[in-house]
Amino acid sequence: QVQLVESGGGLVQDGGSLRLSCAASGRTFSRYAMGWFRQAPGKEREFVAAITCTANRNTYADSVKGRFTISRDNAKNTVYLQMNSLKPEDTAVYYCAAAGSCQLNSDSNKDRYYDYWGQGTQVTVSS
């Protein structure tokens, strides 16, 4: 069982930056690929980014590529999402998720790939 707790959300102006953190409980964090998803009001949850357990590979949604960076620190059981050049359309609740696998594959951008989810943190970008 893995418990995930996100933090770092808040209100930021258009063009600003935020860094989200997701702290995981348990000793097996380093075995899990991790992902970030987001859900805006009235919309379905969508994939943002994912990273392998060893951080040797990551993947991003086209909408955030070049602006967001996913990273992890296995010694701290934490995964991060650095978000730069934020836009109003990035406004959403952001969730981190842990997969039961170390690697990423063609399903890594889908909810069903992940076994554990955090409660989410709100990010609001004002124009």
VMD Tcl script that draws the C-alpha trace (Angstrom):
set ca {
  {0.00 0.00 0.00}
  {1.29 3.45 -0.93}
  {-0.09 6.73 0.33}
  {0.56 9.85 -1.71}
  {0.24 13.43 -0.51}
  {0.55 16.34 -2.91}
  {1.55 19.86 -1.94}
  {2.72 23.08 -3.52}
  {-0.42 24.18 -5.30}
  {-1.73 27.71 -5.12}
  {-2.65 30.85 -7.01}
  {-0.16 32.23 -9.52}
  {-0.31 34.79 -12.30}
  {-0.13 34.03 -16.00}
  {3.52 33.28 -16.84}
  {4.43 32.36 -13.31}
  {5.90 29.18 -11.86}
  {5.03 26.60 -9.22}
  {6.64 23.40 -8.03}
  {4.39 20.59 -6.92}
  {5.61 17.85 -4.62}
  {4.18 14.42 -3.97}
  {5.41 12.61 -0.88}
  {4.97 8.86 -0.75}
  {4.81 6.60 2.26}
  {6.37 3.17 2.36}
  {9.75 1.72 1.46}
  {8.94 0.69 -2.08}
  {8.65 4.12 -3.70}
  {11.78 3.50 -5.74}
  {10.06 0.58 -7.49}
  {7.18 2.65 -8.87}
  {6.88 4.71 -11.98}
  {5.12 7.94 -11.06}
  {2.74 10.15 -12.93}
  {1.04 13.51 -12.68}
  {-2.49 14.08 -13.92}
  {-4.84 17.06 -13.72}
  {-8.55 17.71 -13.82}
  {-10.12 21.03 -14.65}
  {-13.72 21.85 -13.70}
  {-16.16 20.12 -15.99}
  {-13.44 18.17 -17.75}
  {-12.06 14.67 -17.56}
  {-8.81 13.96 -15.79}
  {-5.89 14.20 -18.18}
  {-2.30 13.03 -18.23}
  {0.45 15.56 -17.59}
  {3.76 13.73 -17.13}
  {5.31 10.47 -15.98}
  {8.73 9.20 -14.93}
  {10.25 5.75 -14.53}
  {11.30 4.44 -11.13}
  {14.96 5.14 -11.92}
  {14.23 8.50 -13.57}
  {16.00 7.39 -16.73}
  {12.99 8.20 -18.87}
  {10.04 10.55 -18.74}
  {7.14 11.55 -20.93}
  {4.90 14.60 -21.18}
  {1.59 15.65 -22.60}
  {2.04 17.87 -25.64}
  {0.25 20.71 -23.86}
  {2.97 20.97 -21.19}
  {6.06 19.87 -23.08}
  {8.85 22.41 -22.72}
  {7.15 24.13 -19.77}
  {6.81 21.38 -17.15}
  {9.51 19.08 -15.76}
  {8.93 15.92 -13.78}
  {11.65 14.66 -11.45}
  {12.02 12.45 -8.42}
  {14.20 11.95 -5.39}
  {13.99 8.33 -4.29}
  {15.94 9.06 -1.11}
  {13.14 11.44 -0.10}
  {10.29 9.32 -1.49}
  {9.14 12.36 -3.43}
  {8.24 13.19 -7.00}
  {8.11 16.76 -8.26}
  {6.46 18.71 -11.03}
  {8.16 21.98 -11.88}
  {5.69 24.13 -13.80}
  {6.97 27.19 -15.64}
  {5.29 29.65 -18.00}
  {1.94 28.78 -16.51}
  {-1.20 29.65 -18.44}
  {-4.81 30.05 -17.30}
  {-5.63 26.79 -19.07}
  {-3.29 24.99 -16.66}
  {-5.78 25.68 -13.88}
  {-6.84 22.34 -12.42}
  {-6.54 19.98 -9.51}
  {-3.26 18.14 -9.93}
  {-2.91 14.53 -8.82}
  {0.12 12.33 -8.47}
  {-0.13 8.60 -9.01}
  {2.04 5.54 -8.52}
  {2.15 2.63 -10.93}
  {2.78 -0.99 -10.02}
  {5.65 -1.05 -12.49}
  {9.02 0.62 -12.74}
  {8.78 1.32 -16.43}
  {6.63 3.41 -18.74}
  {4.77 2.07 -21.73}
  {2.02 3.07 -24.12}
  {-0.51 3.01 -21.26}
  {1.48 5.32 -18.99}
  {-0.70 8.27 -20.01}
  {-3.87 6.50 -18.91}
  {-5.51 6.37 -15.49}
  {-5.66 2.58 -15.55}
  {-1.87 2.28 -15.50}
  {-1.70 3.63 -11.97}
  {-2.63 1.85 -8.76}
  {-2.37 4.58 -6.14}
  {-3.53 8.19 -6.19}
  {-3.12 11.24 -4.04}
  {-5.92 13.57 -2.99}
  {-4.88 16.36 -5.31}
  {-3.69 19.94 -4.99}
  {-5.34 22.96 -6.59}
  {-3.42 25.08 -9.07}
  {-5.05 28.30 -10.22}
  {-3.47 30.54 -12.85}
  {-4.97 34.00 -13.14}
  {-4.90 36.02 -16.36}
}
mol new
graphics top color blue
foreach p $ca { graphics top sphere $p radius 0.5 }
foreach p [lrange $ca 0 end-1] q [lrange $ca 1 end] { graphics top cylinder $p $q radius 0.2 }
display resetview
